[in-house]
Amino acid sequence: MKGRRSSAQVIAGLGIKLDRRFRDGLLLRRLLTDCVRMRVNVALLEMLGEVKTIASIVMATDGMDCIADTFRRVRKTRRPTGNRSAATLARWACACDDIICSSDVAVVESEGPVTSSGLG
């Protein structure tokens, strides 16, 4: 979660050998698809929609690079939908202004806050 290894490195490290029917990179592509479709808290998403006009909203997560990369990619390419059933990371990304992800900052929440000097 601290970004020491990328999602691709973790998948490669699993040593899974897929049948040749599947193209290279299938597991990583599936992981990224699953990230886009990841379900989120609908009530919180709706509340964020109400305060977005008066506050900046930043998602903080102990996620891997696949979460941060998906968040940023979706923010560039999608617009929020009014569909409540679309309560996914893709919709969440459109409701937020930015993301702080453990894989980007090399710190997990359980370690507590870290200052810019890294001394806490």
Secondary structure, DSSP 4 states (H G I P E B T S, - for coil): --SSS-HHHHHHHTT----TTSPTTHHHHHHHHHHHH-B--HHHHHHHHHHTTTS--EEEE---HHHHHHHHHHHHH----S-GGG-BHHHHHHH-SEEEEHHHHT--GGG----TTS--
